[in-house]
Amino acid sequence: MLPIQNAMHATSTAPFTSVFDIVFDTVVVGSGFAGYAAARTLANGGEAVLLVDATGDLLWEATRALNGDATPAPAAGEQAARLWSEWLAPIRRRNAADDRHFDPAQAEVTTAHELAHPQDAVPAPFRTLLYAAPCAVETQPSTAPQVAGEKELTSIIVATKSGPRRIAGRRWVDATERGDLCRLLHADIAPRAPHKSLRSFILHTLDAARMEAVLAAYAAADPESGATLKWAPTFHAGDFRIWRETDSATADGAAEPWYTWIPETLRRLRAFAPADGAPLPTFIVSHCAMADYPVYAAASPTVASPARNVAIASPGLVGQALATPAERFALGAGVAQQLLAGLPKAAVNRTVLARLSPATLPAPAVTLSAVDVLIAGAGTSGGIAAVAAGRAGARVLVFDFTTYPGGIGTGGNICSYCHGAKGGLATESDDITAQIGHVLAGTSPTARGPWHHDARKIALLKMMDAAGATFIGNALLAGVEKDSAGRVTAALAVIDGRLTRLPAAAFIDATGDGDLSVFAGAASYSGRPGDGATLAYSQSVLYLTTGEGRLSSQGCNFDAGWVDPADAEDLTRARLVGIAQHISWNHAGRPLALAPLLGLRQSRHVETDASVTMLDLADGRRYEDSVGITATFADTHAVDFEFESDEMAFYYWICHGFRHSLQCDMPYRLMLPRGLENVWIACRAAGVTTSAAYGIRMQRDIQRLGEAAGLAAAMACKEGTPVRTRAVDIAALQTALELSGAKGRAAENSTESDGAVEFASAAAAPGTASPVELPPMEGVQIWHVWRQQAKYRAAIINALRAGDSSAAEESAKALSFRAAAVLAMWDDAAAEPRLVQAIETGEVGPEPAPSAMGAFGQLVAIPHWLQAVMLLRRMGTERCLSALTSLARAPRQPLNVRTTLALTLERLAQRLGASARPHILAALDALALDDVPERLLPPSRSLWRALRGQEDKKLGNDRGADVRQDMTWQLCLVISRTRQTLGLAPLPEAESYLRDPRGTVRQEFRKLLATAPSAPAESPAPAAVEAELQAAGV
């Protein structure tokens, strides 16, 4: 057997070892310039290093606070200047830096590329862990003779989406802004305040000289707005960084919030009339800073290290002046050089740590005041839920691990609606967003197309303020507390480096991934049946175009790969790889910023009182407890539909239903996690099946759930405590949603189409001259016929015979094949001869219709012979094995032909008797022995074109990123599962996938090998069976 490659293109191919299973030489906490420089310098010095951060942000001072100052640190010394120049070098090579400025977007891309491929950059192990917030420390007394008894830090507990985990290290660097690690070691440590804070935005114009003159005149003429206004050109001609300085006396919240200051400043600037009477130059604002940039004056060091093996590179704890990114970089690099010169290491190893109990959260250090409604997550639904609950009279607190609301529609830079029904608070937020977008980008204040990502952030923040809802950012959910009755009493989150208790009466899970519900004990599920995959993620980029003298900033997203969003390590990998992919950008537009959020389309789903299915969507099901409709389509981004459920493979490949509009009611009960009494789930993780989630995930649908949950929670709180989600007056809730416009019309039932009725009437009508004259079934008409077996069975049997004659017209053959497909979906073996015929003759079928286009316009059709292979898994008998084995033995079969065959053989192995076993093994061996011609495949591709030897179409969102991955793991998985069904051991290669860099792959092989039988590794087909196969021409 040839080995199945265990590698993934465009990321590290080293075997995966969890960072939680390694004792690092040094752990650096904080991924700003100081932390990155410290980690990089230590790794270059031969240390095994882990870089940890609570966010997904690299070099946040540039990427989120927008400071692209490249000026070297004057007092840092020659070595620091050399290290800074080395870091700038790859950015310079990309024509994105000079001696004064660097491009923050290109800095993020090159840095992510280095961290995704550390083996190419440094000699020692260099790992990164994002989305992990330190919340507790573990220490031991030193055993070194000279310092016996002094405290040493051995490990920390970090909060992650999958619960608390332990990180171990021998030395530590605290490079967080406010000394979070040191403050965990000594609670009395107080960081210094910045001398001043800068909040910036980026403005673009085609007339830089005129724009600078206008800014100067505006600042002089409008003292109220212009007195604190500063600006400077950036690396790119025509770009300005504009900022406001706030001194330490007003930095505690007295200053006007950025989300009122920036739009008001721009409103005044657009209304400004220069004294020379000339018009203002055209300008747009592409993006605003999502964090203040702190500037520190020189002072006495705030604190000495609280442990002998902890070094301090925290800007808030050191004494030197820090004004530029280079000075922060020099701080981290200098601390690292000191460590390499001899800072002591703790005596810690895995044996010592193995004796410790599993990682648990500490007792909360802070408790906030109780509220009525606590909302975890301020994303697509969370912000809307906060406004709804606040307006309904509830005391509301909403928190998020980012610093802004809006989720995928703001931080993910997916700034347009894909389907969905209008109405309610969502439409109100659209109106406000458009007005703010006019101020930022000069677009029409009534525009209803794509929106400005920062305009929506501002709109939601203003709406939450007006509703009395409090928003807390940089707050990572870590867990929950429950009372003796099992009711959730508080959420736990890491805020300002401390585990914080957030008590409330009612809770709304708007995390996107069901994190709060799962922490509270709710069951969940994820992934399609064939390989456990969820929808591909995107790492969007904001870019600038200047064609035809017009300025425009817009986002681009494409399928970047797959990720397990509940796993901090896999999220880290996906984030780094997603950003690094943009290193091969080849579009005329210039990248401005990388979206700070991954574009997650799907993750896990929580089990709720009601679960909407794909059949509900296709049938337009109505629910008495409806809180609104979903208006959508089955928008999978997959192309390998063989791994979907039978129904979904049939829907996409036979019925070409991808583009077909779907709608059904969304019941209130899909927001009620089973077993939880005072929790609503209002996000993409709500109660829908994996396949239904391909449609019920669009932003309007999720906003509608947020409004319903916010109103319901406020209503439940008014009834007193304890809050009971299932005691809410549904009629009153529906009335409130109707008044806001959120509920909308009832779903339209669509159990059959006119085409299905026409087909059945013609096929079953007495006196039909010939079956060949029957009208063809097309598209979703086929689906609706399948759904009504009793009504259409006779017509289908009649249609099956239409292709009996070898001289039958192509339309008749197509009709008979579709009839066979319907019969197969009815588990009727009468379809088998027609399906086998399609395989043996290589029947292609008609050219794909426009309805065969999938996501981003990709052609997702396959020929009849491959459709037949897929359908035989429903009802095939031993009679089909000869044709399947012959196909398996054909040379150079593409991967997805092999996986389709393997999945059908798996089902046949489950259903057929022992006599079929040798035939199935012979086919499996044929699949595994031949080398796969194309092992590296992009997420979006056309098997139809591949089978014809045609190049894939260049999609409209292709910006040059190499997103190919080795997908042969799918073949190994299915063959191994089938072998298990036959009582054999999995393929030997299966073990290697436990160390694949991709978390989703590791997870599937863990499940596989957990149930692996003790059985022979090989069981060749007997000679008699081989003779039988050869006699059959196989």
N, C-alpha and C positions, 0 to 999 in steps of 0.2 A: 504494500500500500504506500503510495506517495504521501509524504507529510503534507498536512494542511497548514498553510502558512499562518503563523500567529504574529501578525503585525498589523499596524494601522498606519496608513500613509498620513503624512503631515503632522505627526506627533512622535513622541518618544516611543521607540520600539523595544526598550528594555523591559524585561519581565516586571510585572507590577508587584510591588510590596507596599502594603498600607503604611502610611506615615505613623499610624498608631501602633505599629509593630516594630518600630525602629527606635533605638536610642541615638539621638543625634549628638554630634560634637557640640553644635551650637544651634539654638533656636532663636530666631529673630522675630519679635512681635511688632507688627506695624509695617505696611507696605508702601509708605510714602518714600520720599527721596532718601531720608536717613536710613530707614530700614532696608530698602533695596540695596543701597550702596554698601551697607554693613554686610548683608548676606552675600552679595557678589564678591566683595573683597575676601571674605572668609572662605568662600568656595574656591576662589582662585589660589588661596593659600593652602588648599588641601583639606579643609574641614568639611565634614558631612553636615550640611546646613538645611534647616527648614525655615522658610519664610511664611509667617502666619498673619492673617488679617481677618477682621470681623466682616469686612465688606467684600465686594467683588472689584474694588477699585485699585488699580496700580498707579503709583505716582500721582496720588490724588491732587496734590498741589497744582499740577499742570492740567490733569485730565478733568478734574471737577471744579477746581478753583481757578483754572484757566490762566495760570502764570507760566508763560513761555519765555521768561528771561534767561538767556544763556550766559550772562556775564559771569566769568570765573570768580570764585571766592578770593578776595584780595589777601586776606590774612591767613589763609588755610595752608599755605606752603606749596612748595614745588610738587611734592608727591600727590597732593590732593588735586592740584591743577592738572597733572598728568592723567589721573583717574577720571576726572570730569571730561577731559578731552577724549579719552578712550571711549567713554559712554556716548558722547556726541557723535563720534566718527560714523557709525552706521546711519545715523539720521542725516548727517551731511551727505553721505553717499546717495541718499534718496532725495537730495536737493531740498532738504527741509530744515536746515539749520545753518547759521553763520556764527560769528563771534558775539552777536548781541541777542539773537532770538533762536528759538527752536519751535517747531510745529508740535503742539501737544498730541495731536492725533497720531502723527508718525512716531513720536516718542513712545506712545502706548503700544503701537503695532510692533516696533522693533524690540521693546522690552518683553512683551508677551511672547514673541517668537523665541527669544532667548530662554525664557522660563519654560516654554513648551518643549524646547530642544536643549536642555541644559548640558547634555553630553557633548554638544557641539561647541559650547562656550567655556566651560570650566572643567578642570581635571577631576574634581571631587563630586560626590552625590550632592545635588542641589534640588530640593523639592519645594513646592509651594502648596499651601493650604489656605484657601479663601473661605468666606462664609463660616468662620469658626471664631466665636467670641470667648476669650478667656474669662472665667468667672470664679475660679478657685485655684489655690496654689498648694503644693505638697512639698514639704521641706524635711531635711534631716540634719542632725548635728554633724559637723565635719569630723572626720577621723584623722585628719592630717596632724602630725605631732605639734607643729608650731601654732596651729590655730584650732586645736581640738575644742569641739563644742560650738564653734561658730556656725551660724545657720547657712545651709546650702539649699538652693532650689533644685529639686530633682524632677518635678513634673508639674504640669498644670492641667486643670480640667477646662475643656472648652465646650461651650454650648453649640450644638449644630442642629440641623433640621431632623436628624435621626437620633437625637438625644445627646447626653453628655459623653464625651470621649476624653481619653487621657493622652497627653503628649509628653514624651520624656526627653530630657537633654542634660548634658553635662555642664554646659555654660549657656547663658541667656543674655540677650540684648533687648532692652525695652526701648523700642523706637516708636511707640505710640505717641500721639500728639500731647496727651495729658498724663503720661506716665501710668497707664492702666495697670501694667504688670507690677510696678513698684508699689502702687497703692493697694493692690491685693496683698502684697507682702507686709505692708505697714499702713494701716487705715488712716493714720494721721498725716500722711504725706499730702501736701497741697501744691498743685502745680501753679506756676506763675501765670498771670494774665498777659495776653499779647499787648504790646505797646499800641498797636492799631490793627484793624481788620479791614480787608479789601474785598468788596463784592463786585464782580465783573460781569460784563457781557461782551460779545463779539459782534462788531458792526462791519458790514461790507459795502463798498461803494465802487463805482467805476471812475470816480473823479476824486482821488485822494487829496489833492491840494485844496480843492474847493471845500471838501468835507472838513478838513482840518481848520480852515478859516471859519467855517460856519460854527464848528464846535467852540472855537475861541470866542467868537462874537456872542454866541448863545450864553456861555458861562459868564461873560461880562455883563450881559443885559438882564440876566435872570438870577440875581444873587441867591434867592431862596433855593432854587434847584441846582444852580451851577457852582455854588461856593465850594462844595466838596467833590465836584466832578473832575476826574482826571482821565487822561487818555494818552495812548502811545501807539505808534504803528506796530504791527506784528511782523513776522518774517515775510509774509506775503503782501505784495503791493495791493493797496486798496483795502486792506483789513486793519481795523483798529480794535484794540482792547480798551474798553471804557470801564472805569470803576469808580466806586465811591469809597472814601476812607472814613472809617469810624474809629474814634480813639477809645482807649480803654474805659474812659468815664461813661461812655454811652453804649459800650459793647454788651452790656448785660440785658439788653432787650428794650432799652429806651429808644433806640434808633427805629426809624420807619422800616417795616419788614421789606425784604427785597421784592416781594411779589406785589407790593404797591409802589415802591420807589421806582423800579425799572419801567413798568408801563406808564407811570405818570411822567417820568422824565422824557420818555420817547414821545408821549402825547404832546408835551410842550415843545419838544424839538421839532416835531413835524408841523406844528402850528407857528413856529418861529418865522418871522419875516426879517431877513437880513437888511441892514441899512442900505446896501447898494441896490436893493430892489431885484436882484437876480434870483431866480428860483433856487430852491434847495436841490442839491444833487440827489439822484436816486440812491436810496440805501435800504438795506434790510439788516435785521438782527437775526443771526442764525441760531445762536444758543446762548444761554445764560449760565453763569456759574451756579452749581448746586451746593457750594460750600464757600465760606469765607476763607480768604488767605490770610493767615496770621503773621504779623511782623513783630519780632521781639527786639527790644533794646537790650544792651549789655546790662548784666546784673550779677549779683553774687549767686553762685550755684544754689539752687533751691534745696537740694537734698543729697546726702551721700547714699551710696547703694545700700539697700536693706538686706542684702545677702552677698556673701563673699564671691559667688560665681555669677553675679548679675552685673552687667555693664549698662550704663545709661546713655542712650542716644535720643532721649525724648526732648523735643524742643521746649516743652513746658517745664522740664526739670533741670536743664543746664543753664549756665550763666552767660554764654556768649550771645552776641547780637546775631540774629538770623533774619535776613531780609529776602534772600534770593534762593531759588532751588539749588544753586551751586553750593551755597553755604550749608544748606541742609544735607546735601550729598556729602560734603566734606566732613560734617559732623559724624555721619554714619561710617564713612570710610576710615576716619581717624580712630574711632572706637574699635573698629575691626582690627586695625593694625596693632593697637594696644593688646587686644586679645591674643593675636598671633604671637605677640612678644612674651605672653606668659600669664594671662589671667587664669587662676586655678579652675580646675574642672571637678565636679562632684563625682564621687565613686558610685555610679549608678549603671545598672545593666538590666537586661530583660529578666534575668533570674530574680533580681530584687523586686522588680515591678510585678512579676507574676504572683508574688505573695500578697499583693494588695487586693482589696476588694474591688469589684467593678466600679467604674466611674459613676459618681452620682452628683447631682447638683448640691451646692451648699445651701445653708439657710439664707433666705433673701437678706441683703444688707439694707435695703430701703423698701418702704411700703408707701405707695401713693394713696391719696384719698379715694374712697370708693365712689364709683359712678353707677348709673343705671345700666348703661349699655357700653360694653367694651368691644371694640372691633379690632381684630388681629389682621393687619394688612390693609393698606390704604390704596390698593391697586384699582383695577377696573371696576370692581364692585364696592370696595371698602369706602372710598371717598363718597360715593353716591349713598351708601348705607348710612354714613355719618350724617350727611345732610338730611336725609329722610327722618332719621331718629331724632336729630336735634330739632328740626322743625315741628316734630310731633310732641315736643316738650320734654324729652329725655335728657338727662345729663350724660354726655357722650365723650368718650376718649377713644381715639383711633391711633394706632401706632404702626410703624413700618420699619423694616431694616434699611430702607433708603431714606433720603432726606426730603422726599417730595411724594405727592399722591399721583395716581393715574395709571401706574403699572405699565402694561404692555403698550398702551396708547400714548405714553409720555416717555418713560425711561427705556422702553423697548423700541421706541421710534417707529411703531406701526401706526401711522397717523392717518388712518382712513378706515371707514367701515366696510366690512365685507358682509353684505346681506344684513338681515336683522330688521325688526319692526321699530319704527320711530315712536316717540312718545315719552311722557313723564319727565323726571329729572334729567334723564340723558339728553333729551332735546333741549331743555333749558340750559344745560351745561354747554351744549353745542353752540347755542346762541351767544353765550358769554364768551366762549372760546373764540368765535369768529370775530367778535368786536376787539378782543385783545390781539388776535392775529393781525388785524388791520394795523394796529399800532406798531407791532414788532416787525412785520414783513410787508406792510403796505398792501395787503390783499383786501378784497372787498369785505366790509363788515357784515355782509349778509351771505357770504360764501358758505356753501355746505359740502364742499369737496374735502380733500385732505386738509388737516388742521396743522397748526404750528404746535410742536410738542411742548414747548414751554408755555404757550398760550393756554393749553389745557391744564397744565400744572397750576398756573396762576388762577385760572377760573375756579378750579376745585378748591384751592386754598381760600379764596375769597368766599366761596359758597359755604365752606365749613365754618369760617369765621362768623359769617352772618347767621348761621344756624346755631351758634354757640358751642360747636364741637371743638374739642381740643385735639391738636395733632402733635404727636411726638415722633421725630425721625431718629435714625441711627439706633433703632431698638430691635434687637434680634430675639424673636420668640424662642424660649428655651424649654418651656414645659407648662404645666398647669398644676393647681392644687384643687383637691376635691374634698367634700365633707364625708361624714360617715355614711350618708345616704347615696353617695356617688355623684352628687351634683357638683359641677365646677364652681368654685368660689373665687378663684383668682387665676390670672395668667401670670407667668413668670417670664421676664425678658431681661436681657443684658442691656442696660442703659448707662452711658457714661462709665463703662467699665465695671459696673456693679450689677449683681443679680437683683432685680427689682420686682416686688410683688404689686400686681395691678388688680385689685379686687373690684368686683361688679356683681350685679344681680343677673344680667343677661349677657350672652357672649355671641358674637357673630364671627365665624371663621371665614375670612376673606383673604386667606394666605395664598390662594391659587392651587396649593398642593394638599389642602386639608390638614395642615400641620397641627392646628389647635385641636381638631377633632381626634386625630390619631393620638396625640399626647394624652387626650382625655380617655382613650380606650376604645374609640370607634374602630370597627374593622374596615379594611380598604382592599382594593384590587387594582391591578393595572396590567396593561399590555395585551396585545392581540394573541390569539391562541397559538399561532404557528411558531413564533420566536420570541414572544414577550415584549416586542418593541412597541413603544408609543410613537407619536408623531415626531418628525424631525424638528429640531430647534433651529433658530436663526440667530446670528449675531449681526444686527443691523448696523449700518454706517450712515451718518449724515454727510452729504457732500454738496458742493457748490457748483452750479453751472452758470455760465455767463454768455450763452449763445445769443446772437442777434441783439447784443446790447442790453440784455435783460438779466437781472440777478435772480437766482432762485436757489433756495436750499431745500433739499428733499432727502428722503431716506430710501435706502435700498436694502431689501432682505432676501436671502436665499437659504435653501436648506443646507445647513452647515454640518449636520451629523445628528447623533442621538445621544441622549443623556438620561441619567437617573436623577431627577431633581430632588429626591429625598436623601441623596448621598453627597456630603460636602466635598469629598474627594473627587467624585465624578463631575460635580458642578464646577470645581476648580479646573479640571481637565478641559471640560467643554468651553469654559470661559476663555482660557488661554489659547486653545486651539482656534476658537471662533475669531478672536482678535487677530491671532497670528496669520490666519488665512488671508487677511487683507494685505499682506506684504507683497502679493503678486497683483495688486490692483492695476487694471489696464483700461480704465475708462477716462474719457475726457474730463469728466467732473472731478473736482479736487476734494478728497476726504477732509472733513472738518472736525468730526468727532465720532468716536465709537459709542454706540448706545450703551449706557451703563447697565442695562438689564439684558439678560439673555431673552430671546424671543421664544418662550416656552409655550407650545401649543397644547400640550397634554402631559399629564403625569399620572398620579393615582386618583382613584375615585372612592369616595366614602360610601359605605353601605347606608342607605337611608330608607325611610318608610315606603317610599315609592321610587322606582327606577325607570326612567324613560328609555325605551329601546329603539333600535333602528326600525323595527316594524311599526312602532308608534309614529315615528316620523313619516315613514312612507305612507301610512294609512291616514295621517292627519287626525290622530286620536284626540279626543276631548276629555277633559277631566272636570269634575264638579268643583274641585278646589283649585282651579286654575288661577295663577297669579299673572298670567300673560302668555303670549304665544312666542314661539321661536319661529323665525322665518329665515331659512338657511338652505344649505345644500351639503351633501356628504363630502366635505372638503378634506379628504385625506391628502397628505403629501407623499404617501408611499406610491410605489409603482410595482412592487412585488406582491401582488394581491393573492398569490398562492398561500401566503402566511395568514391571511385574514380568515374569518369564519366562512363557512360554505356560503352563507347568505350574502356576505359582502363581496366575496369573489364573484358570485353570480351577478350581483348588482352592478359591479364595475365592469367586468369583462364580457358578460353576455348581454346585460341590459344597457350598458353604456350610460349608467345613471349619474355619473359624477356631476354633470352640470344641471341636473334636474332639481327644480325648486322643491323644498320640503317645508312643512310646517306642522306643528302640533302644539297643544297646550302644555305649559310647564306647571305641574301640580305643586301646590304649597308643600306637600310631603317630600318632595325631592330635596328640600332644604333641612330635613329633620334627621340627623344622624341617629341610627338605631342605638338605644341604650343611653342616650344623653337627653336630659330633661330641659335644660336651659341654654342649649346651643343650637344656633342656626348655621348652616353652611351655605354660603352664597358666593360661589366662585366656580371655576371650571372643574373643581373636584367634587361638585354636587352629584346627586344621585342620577347618573346616566350611565349606560353601559359603554364599554370601550368603543364600540363602533358608533353608537349614537353621539358620542362626544366629538366625532369628526365634524358634526354639524352644530351641536349645542356647545359652542365654545366662543362664538363670535362676540365682539365687545358689546353690542347692543343687548344681546341675550343676558350677558353677565351683569351689565348695569341694571337691567330689569330685576334680576334676582336680588341685587344689592338694595334697590329701593324697597322691594317687598319685604326683605328681611329686616331692614331698618325700621319700617313702619310696624311690622309685627312685633319686634322687640320692644318698641316704645309702647305699643298697646298692651303687651303682656306686663310690662313694668307698672302701668297704671292700675292694673288689677291687683297689685300688691305682690308680696313675696310669700313663698317661693315662686319664681317665674316658671311657667310651664308652656313650652312651645306648642304642645298639642291641645291646649285649652284656649288658644286664640280664636276669637270670633271670625271665622273665615268670611262670612257675608260682609261684615264690617270692613275687613281688610280689602276685600274685592271692591267695595264701594269707594274706599279711599284711593285705591289704585286707578279706578275708572275716573275719578275726579282729577287726578294728576295727568291722566292720559297714558299711564304706564301699562294698564291692562290690555287695552286695544281690543280688536275684534276677536271673535272666536275662531279657532282653527277650522279650516275647510277640510271636510272629509274627502279623501281621494282614494277610496278602495279600488276603483277601477277607472280606466280612461276610455275615452271614446274609441280609441284605436283597439282596445281590448274587446269592446263590445262588437265593433265592426268585424274583427277577426273571428270571434266565436260565431257570429251570425252567418258569415260566409262559409266557414269551414264545416258547420253542422247543417247547413240548409239542404233539404232534399232536392235532388235533381241537379246538383252541381255538376257541370259537364266533366270536369277532371280536377283532381287535387292540384295539378299544376297551375290552375287558374286562381288558386286561393291567394288573397292578398298577403304579403309578408308581414310578420310580426316584427316590430322594430322598437328599440329603446325600452323605456319603462313600461310599455304595453306588455312586454314579456313578464315583467315582475308582477303586474296585476293579474295576469292570467295564472301565474304560478300560485298566487295567494288564494285562488278560488278553484280548487281542484274539482270539487263536485260539479261545478257549473261548466267547466271547460274541458274535462277529461276526454269526452268523446271527440271534441274538435281537435284536440292535440293528437290523439291516436290517428285520426284521419290525416292530419298534416304531416305526421311522421312518414307516411307512405309516399309523400309527394316526391321524395328524392330516391325512390327505389330503383328507378331506371337509370342505367349508365348514361342514357341520352338525355336525362332530365336537364332542363334549363337551370342556369346558375341560381335564378331567383327561387326555383323550386327546391334546389339543394339547400339553399340558405334557410328556407322555411322549414324543411325537414330537420335540419340540424338544430334550429332553435326549438322545435318541438321536442327533440331528443333531450335538449338541455332542461326543458321544463320537466319532462318525465324523470330525468335524473334527480332533479331537486325534489321530486315526489318519491324518491327512493325506489323507482320502478325499473327493474332489470330489463324491461322492454327497450330501454334506451341504449343498452350496451352494444348491440350489433352496429348501430349507426355511429356511435362514438368510436368504436374500434375501426370502423371503415375510414373515418376521418383521419385517424392516426396512421393507418397503413398506407393510405393514398397521399398523405401529406396535404390534406385539404386546407386551403388557405382561407377561403371565404371572401366576402366582399371587401372592397377597400374601406378603411375606417371612415366613419361619418364624423362631422364636426363634434358630435356628442362624445367622441372617444378621446377628447382632450382632457387632461388632468390638470393638476396645479401648475401654474406658470405657463400654461399652454403646451405642456409636454404630451406627446402622443402615447397613450397607455393601452392601446389595443394589442391583442395577440391573435394569431391565426386559429382557425377552427381546430386543427390537430392538437394544439396545446390546450385550448379550452376543453377539449375532450379528455385529455389527461387529467385535468383538474376535476372534471365532473365525475369521472370513474371512481373517485374516492367515496362517492355517496352510495353507489349501488353495484360497483364492478364485482365480477365473480372471477373464478380461476380462468375463465375463457379469455379474459383481457390480458393475462400475464404475459403471454407470448409477444403481443404487440408492445407492451411496456418494456419488456426486456430487450427487444430488438431496438427500440428507441434509445434505451439507456446505453446500449453498446455502440451506438453511432458515434463516430469520432468528433471531437471538437465541439461538443454541445456547450452552449453558454451556461453560465452558472444558474440562471433562473429557470432554464429548462430542466436542469438536474434537480434543483430544489422542488420544482413542481412535481416531477416524477417521484422524488423521495417522499414527499408528503402524501402522495396517493398510495405509495407502497406502505407507508406507515399505517394508513387507515385500513388497507386491505389486510395487513398483518394482524390488526386488531379484530377484524371481522371474519376472516376466512379460517378454515380448519388447518390441521397439521399438514395435509397434503400440499398446501400452497407454500409452505415454508421454504423448501429448496428453491422454488422458482423466485420467490421474493429475495432470497439471499443472493441468487445469481444476478438479479437486476441491481441490487444494492452494491455488490462488488464491482459491477461495471461502472456505476456512478463514481465510486471512490477511487478506482484504479486510474482512470484517465485524468490527466492534468487539465485543470480548468483554464481555458484560454485567456480570459480576462478576470483576474483576481481582484484588481483594484477598480472599484466602481463608485461613481458619484451617487448620492441619494436620488437624484432625478435623472432618469435615463429612459430610453424607449427600447423595449425588447423587440417590438415590431421592426424597427429600423435595424437593430443588431442582427436579427435573423436574416435580413435581406442584404447584409454587408454594407449598410449605409451608415454614414456618420450621423451622430446625434445632432439635432437642431440646437443652435446656440440660442438659449433662452434670453428673454428680454431683461432679466435681472442678473445676467452673467457679467461680473465685473473682474473676471480673471482668477478668482480664488480657486485653488486646487482643493476640492472637497472629497477626493476619492478615498475610499477605505477598502481594506481587504475584507470582503464579505463572505469568504469561504467558510467562516465559522458557522453560518447558517446551515450549510450542507453537512458539516460535521455533526451539528446538533441533531438534525433530523435523522441522519443515518444511525447515530448512536441511540436515539430514542427508539427507532424501529428495531434495532438489534436487541435492546432491552425487552421489547414486546415479544421477541422471538426467544427470549431466555438467554441471550448472549451478553457479554460484556460490551460496554461502549467502545468506540474506536480508541486506540491508544492515544491519539492526539487530543482527546477531550480533556485530559488532565492539564495540558498546557494552557488551555483557555481560562483556567482559574487564575492565571496571572496576566491576562490580557489587560492592556491599559484602559479599556472601555468597561465602565461599571455595568452597563446593561448586558454585555457579553458574559462577564464573570458571574453575574446573577443567574443567568440561564443555565450555565454549566454547573453552578453550585446545586441548583435544583435537580439537574440531571443526575449528577454523581451521588447525591444524597440517597437516591433510590436505585443505584446500580446494583444488579444481582451479582452473586458469586457464580460465574459461569465461564465456560471456555471463551477465549478471545476470538477464535476462528471456528467456523463450521462450514467448510466448503460444500458446495452442492455435490451430491453423489454423481458418479459417472453416468448412472442411468438417466438421471435428470438432464445432464448435459447432452446426452444422446437424444433425448426427447426434444430438447430445445433446438438442437441442430437439425433434427428431422423436420421441425416446424419452420425451419428457415431462419431461426434467430441467430 
